[in-house]
Amino acid sequence: MYDYIIVGAGSAGCVLANRLSADGHNKVLLIEAGPADRHPFIHMPAGIAHLVKNRRLNWSYDTAAEEQLGGRRLWWPRGKVLGGSSAINAMCYIRGVAGDYDRWASAGASGWDWNSVLPYFRRSEHNSRGGDALHGDSGPLHVSDLRHVNPLSQAFIEAAQQAGWPHNTDFNGADQQGVGLYQVTQKDGARCSSAVAYLAPVRNRPNLTVVTGALVERLQIEAGRVTGVSYRQGAKRHLARAQAEVLLSAGAINSPQLLMLSGIGPAAELQRHGINVVLDQPGIGANLQDHLDICTLYHTVPGVSYDRASELKVAIDYYLRGRRGAGTSNVAEAGGFVRSRFAPDERADIQFHFVPAMLDDHGRQRLPGDGYTLHACYLHPRSRGQLSLSSADPAAAPHIQANYLSDAEGFDLKMMVEAARLSRDILRQPAFDRWRREPIHPAREDLDDAALEAFVRAKAETIYHPAGTCRMGSDARAVVDPQLRLNGIDGLRVVDASVMPTLVTGNTNAPTMMIAERAAELILAGAAALAD
């Protein structure tokens, strides 16, 4: 018997485990399907390239065939390890902008406006530059400047300025727009995942139990209340009970999947798989959003990119030099946020990630020679997908239909073409003249809009930001209320990126940790009120 059971030890779950167990009276259980985060390439930032193919640490999902992308099935990597996706991502620390959260609040997520969420970002953050009105300097999550920057990344920043975009030294400052180097979730040259930041310092608390390699199969529901979870660890099945609440932090894919496996979701979908309907909730699995990304690649002169770097030599240098050198690179070192000519509001609508190496098919397709890659994604997609069950078997991957580029107006496709065009414009600037060789993707530099559309449909991929499948709001179709409590069932909250009403202007990892920081305070305040 526990007070709180947390399902998923990822970006949100580790935050909850830390904050809720800080009160020694709370008995907390944290359950993670993956292993402990002991793999050395998790902690060496450049090891991200090695982790891509490690299925033990990665759910390694695939979408269904995407109609607007030529029927391709897109690969969706998600962290399956302590720290979740924060243990295998590119470590870019981005919050989004005030307008993102003010729009959440105006759409019914009261209390999640920018002024309300900023204190939780600051509470989480330990910025190496120090604290100010926008940044924290004493939180668990270390945010640092890169220790190593490739010359090609500096060339990107110079080229983008030549293309007319301003330089920005802080994408989380007063103005997000511009180009520059990313700050990263690293401490002293090592990855600072949510497990490193929040879980490792408190693992010895006697009131905190962490179980790894355990797949939660069902929520236990009695008389309209979630009372615990059943999970499988190896060949054994276990039942854990919660006196206060169960907190679902399994992410935008696994959280709605577990709800549906437990009889909470669209009734017709559950009945199709022979699952008894506990609560008909059509919103679960709906509203799926993701940032679609298009990569522009060029060959470069030999010896400057990371393409031929020996992982063993990089690792030896990294550890011998006290976590310095190329091993500290997050690979996506530079980037930026720009407001295109089509932007409907004040926010940037395209984000860049520059990689001084050739990345095709997420790095799974190794290309000959040396090169560099510019990722570009449209930040505010109008298309919406759907997550559903493929089977009633908890070990089966869910059915992911992202529905990329499916909006009726065709605006998402127009924006992806614009993203490809702006990428080409930057990479053809004089700053790259000494480095640039033949184009790779696309193979020609003179493509018109129709050809760029075909390029997008043939090559666009996810940039790893699924969200929205357990939408927060105040309307009848919202899955959770602004307190993150599941509508229609007591004793359960959802705390992860699935509750985001809409995608933020940028990467989703830092916002997910912020959501968990605020959720922990809401939970503890509610418990204190009940005690009084």
N, C-alpha and C positions, 0 to 999 in steps of 0.2 A: 504494500500500500504506500502510495506517494501522495504528496500534495499536488505536484505538477508533473505531468508527463509531456515531454517535448519530442515530437516526431521529426527527425531530420537535424543533423548536426552541421548544417551548412552556414551560409552567411548570416541568416537570422537566428537559427537554433543555438549557435554558440553564444550569441549575445544574450539570449533569454536565459540560458543555463547560468551564465555568470551573474546576471543581475538578480534573478529570482533566488539563487542559492546564497546571495550575500547575507540574507537574513537566515541565520542558523536554524530558525524554527521551521523553515520550509524544506521539506524533503523532496528533492528534484531528481527525476530520471530523464536522461537524454539518450535517445535511441538513434543509431546511424546504421544504414544498410551497408555502407562501405567499411573499409579497414581504417586503422589509425594512420595518421599522416607521417609515417616514418620514411617514406621514399626520399632519398637525398635530392632528387631532381625537383621535388616539390619546393624545397627550401632554397635551392640555387635558382634565381629568377630565370636565367636563360634555359633552364631545364624544361621550360614550357614546351619547347620543340620536341623533346623526348617523350613527354607525357601524352602527346596526341594519340598515339596508338596503344596506350596502356588501358585495356578494357577493364582491368581490375579496379581502376580509379575513376572510371568514366561510364556513365549509363549508356553512352554511345547510341542515342536514338536516331531514327530516320523518320522523316515525314512520309505521309502518303504521297502519291504522285501529284505534283503541282501543275495544274492545267495551264496556267499562264507562263510556266517555265519549261515548256516543252515536255511535260510529263515526268520531269526529273524528280527523284526522291532526295531531299536535302538532308545532310547529316547534321544532327544537333547534339554536340557533346555537352554533357552536364556532369558536374563533379559528383563522384560517389566515394567519398572519403571524408574524414573529419576536416571541416572547413568548407566542404561542398565545392561549388564552382570558384570560390575565392582561393582555393588551393591549386587550381589549374588554369586560372585566367591570366590575362596580360597585365593585371595589377594597376590599370589606369584608374586614378582616383578622380571621379567626376560626380557631381551632385545633381546636375540639371540646373534650371534657373527658376527664379521666383514665380514666373508666370505658369510653370508646370503645376506647382502646388496650389496656387491661387485658383487655377482652373479645376483642380480636384475638389477644392472646397465649394466652389460655386456650383459644381455638378452634384453636390449632396454629401461629400466627404467632409463634413464640418469638423473643424479642429485640425485640418491638415493643410491649411494655408501656409505660405512661406514663413511668416512671422512665428507661426506655431511650431514648425518643424526645424527651423534653424538652430534652436538650442540643443536639439538632439544630435544634429550633425556636429556641433561644437563639442558636445559631451563625449562623442565617440572619438574625435580626432586628436592626435598628437602630431602636429605639423612641425617639421624640422626647422621651418622658418620662424616659428614662434606663433603666438596667438594674437588675435585682434578681434574686431567686431564680427568678422565672418569666419574666423578659424579658431580651433581649439589647440591647446598646447599641453594638455594633461590627460587626454583620453587614452584608452587602450590601443586604438588603431593608429599605428605609426604611418605617417605620410611624408615622403622624402623626395628630394630631387635625385635624379639619376646620377649614379657614380661614374657611369661610362656612356658615352654617346658616340655613335658611329659618324664618320664624316658625311655619309650620305643623308643622315637625318638632319644635319646642319644645312646641307644643300637644299633639302626640302623646305626648310623654314625660309631660307633666302629666296628660293624660287617662288614660294607662295606670296612673299612680299612683292616680288617683281610682278606678279600677276595681279596685284592690287589689294591684297588682304593684309591687315595690320598685324604686327607682332603682339603677342599676349604672353606674359610670363605667369599668369595665374588664371586658369579657366574656371576656377571657383571663386574668383574675386568679384569686384563690382560689375565687371562686364565680361561675359563668357566669350564673346566673339573675337576671332583672330586666330593666329597660328603660333605654335611654339612647342616646347617640350612638355610632355605629360609629367605631373607629379605621380608617384607610384606608392602603392601600399607595401612599403619595404622598411625594415629596421636594420641599420648597419649593414646594408648590402644584401640582406636576406628577405625572402617573401614574408610579409606579415598578413597571413590569412586570418579569417575570423577565429580559427582554431588556435593560431599562435597568439593573437591579440587577446582573446576573451577566455578561451578554454584552458590553455596550458597553465596560466598562472593560478588557476583555482581547482585543478584536477584533484588535489589532495583534501578538498573540503569533505568532511565526513557525511554531510547531508546531500552530496552530489554523486550520483551514480551514472557512469557513462558506459553504454553497451554498444559495441561495434559489431559489424558483420551480422546485423539483425534486421530482417525485413518485416516491417509492420504489415500485416495482412488484412486486418479489420479493426475498426473502432467498435468498442463495446457500447451498446446503447440500451438503456433501460428506462422505460416510462418517459420517453422524450428527452433524456439526458445522456450525454456521453460520460461513461463512468470509467473507461479505461481503454486499453488496446491489447490485441493479441498479436504476437510476433513470433517469427521463426528464426532461430539461431542454429545454424547447422541442421542437424536432424531433429532437434527438439523444438517444441512449441511452448510458448510461455504466455501467461496472462498477467498484465500489470494493471492495477487499479489506481485511479486518481480521486482524491477526496475533493480537490478544488476544481482544477480544469485540465483538459488536454489541449495542448497547443500544437497545431499542425503547421510545421515549418519545412515541408518537404519540397517546396518550390512550385513553379508555375505549371509543371507537368505532373509531378507525383502527388501534390496536394489534392487537385481535383480527382485524380485517379483513385486515391484512397477513399475519398468521400463517396464516389460512385460504387466502389467495391463494398462499401458499408451500407449501401441502400439509400444514399443521399445524393440526389441528382435528377436529371430528366427522367420521368417515369417510364416513358417508352424505351429509352436507352437501357435502363436497368432491366426491364422486363424482357428485352431482347436477349439478355444474357442470363436469364433465370434468377435474377437477384431480387429479393423481396424489397419492395419500396417502403422505406421508412419515412422519407420526406421527398415529395415531388418538388424539385428545385431546378427549373430549366436553365438558370444562369450559370450553374456549375459546368465548367468546361467551355462555356461560350466566351466571347469577347477576347479571344486569343490574339495577341499582338506580338510582333517582332520587328526588329530593324533588319531589313534586307540590305545587302552590301554588294558593291561591284568593285572588283580589283583590276587595276591597270598595271601591267608589268612591262619592264624594259630590261634588256641585258645591260651589263655594265662592264667596266674594265676588270680584269682579274685581280683578286687579292684584297679588295676593299669591303665587299659585302660579307655576310655571315654564312653564305651558302656552303663554303668548303671548310668551315671551322670544325675541327675535331672536337666532339663532345668531351672526350677523355682529356684532351689537352686543356680545353676551356675549364673543365672541372678542377684539374690539378692546379692550374694557375689561380683559379678562384679561391681555393682553400689555402694554398701556400701563401698567397698575398693577403690573407685576412679579409676575404670576401670583397675582392676588387677585380677590376678587369672586365672583359666581355661577359663573364658569367653573371654579372649584376644587371645586364641588360634585360629589360622586359620585352625586347624585340620590337614592340610597337612604341618606339621611343618618342616620336614626334607626331603631331597632328593638329587638329584645329576645328573650329566651328565657324561656318559662314552662313550668311543670309543671302539666299539666291534671289534672282529677279522675280521668282514666283512666290516668295514667302508671303503668307496671308496675314501674319502678325509680326510682332516685334522680335520674336525668337529666331535664333539660327535654325535653319532647316536641313543643313547638310553637315555631317561630321566626317573628318578625315583621320585615318590612322596610317602613318607611314612606317614601312618595314624595310630595313636595309638587307633584304633577302628576297628570293622568289618564293611566293606562297601561292600555290595552285591547289585547289580542293583542300583548303585548310592545312596545307603542308604535307598532305598524304601523298600527293603526286610530286615526286622529285624531278625537277627539270635540269637538263645539262647546263653547265656554265655558271655564270655569276649574274646577279641582277638585283632589282629592287621592286617593291610593290607599294602601290597607293590604294588603300581601302577607302571607299566613300559610301556612306549610307544616308538614306532619307530618314529624318528623325521623327516625323509625325505621320506615319502611314495611316491611311483611311480604311484599308482593307482589314477585315476581321476573320479570324479562323475559328476552329472548333476542335477541342480535345474530347475524345470519347474512348470507350473501352474497346479493345480488340478481343477481349476474353474476360471471363470471371476469374481467371487464374491470376493471383496477385503478382506472380513472377513474370507475367507476360507484359511486354511493352504496350503502352496505350496507342491508340490511333490518333495521330497528329495530322490535322489538315490545316496548314497555315493559311491557305488561300491568298498567297502573295499576289499583288497586282490585280486583285479582283474587284476593286472599287468601281462603281458604275460609271464614274466620270473619267476613269483612266488617268487620274492625277498622279497616282503612285508611280506608274510607268513613266509619265512625263518627268517626274522628279528624279527617277533613277537614270534616265537619259541625261538629264542636266548634271547629275553627280558624275557620270562618266565623262561628260564634256569638260566640266571644270577640272577633273583630274588630269585629263590630257593637256589642258591649258597650262596647268602648273608644271607638269613634267617636261614641257617643251620650252620652259624659260631658260635664259642664259646660264643660270646657276648650275644647271645640269649638263651644260655643253661638254665639260671635261670628263663627265662620268657616263653620259648616255651613249648606248650602242643601239642595236636593233630592237624594235618593239616586239613584244611577245603576245600579250593579250591586251587589246586587239592587235592583230598582226599588221594592221595598216593604220596610219595616222590621219587619213583623209575621209573617215566614215561620216556619212550624212546621218540625219536623225533616224531614218528607217534602218540603216545598218547598225546604229548604236542600239536601237530597240532589240534587234536580233541578238546583238552581243549580250545585252542584259538578260534576255530570256535564256540564253545558252550558258551563261557563266555566273550569274548572281548567286550568292550564298548568304546564309545567316551570319550576323556578327555577334550572335549568342546572347540576345536580350529578350527571351520570351517572358511575357507578363500578361496579367489581366484576367486570368481564368477563374478567379473567385472574387469578382469585382466588389470593391467597397462603395457604399452609397446609402442613400436614405429612401430610395424608391422600392417598389414592390419586387422588382426583379434583381435587386442587389443581393449578392450572396452573403456578405458580411456588413454589419452596421459600422459607423465610424469608430466604435470601440473595438472593432475587429471580431465581434461575436457573431457566430454563424446564425443567420436568421432562421428561426423555426426549430432549433435544437439548443438546449442548454448545455453548459459545461464544456464548450468547444470554441476556440478562436483559431483563426487562420492568420499566420504572421509570416509573410514572405512576399515575393514579387507578384504572386498571383492576385493580391488584393489591389494592385495599382489600377485605378480606373482607366488611365491612359499612360502611354510610355512617356518617360521624362526625356528632356533634351540632352541625351548622352547615355553613358554606360549606367547599368542598373545596380551594380554591386554596392556602392556607397549608399544609395537610397534604400536598398533592402536592409542594410544594417541600421539605418536611421529608423525605419519602420519598426524594427525589433526593439530599439532603444525606447521609443515612445510606447510601444506595446507593453514593455516590462513595467513602465511607470503606471500605465492604465491598470494593469493587472494588480500591482501592489496597492495602488490607491483604492481599487475596488475591494480588495481583501481587508484593508484597514477599515474601510467604511462598514463592512459587514461585522467586523470584530467589535466596533463601537456600538 
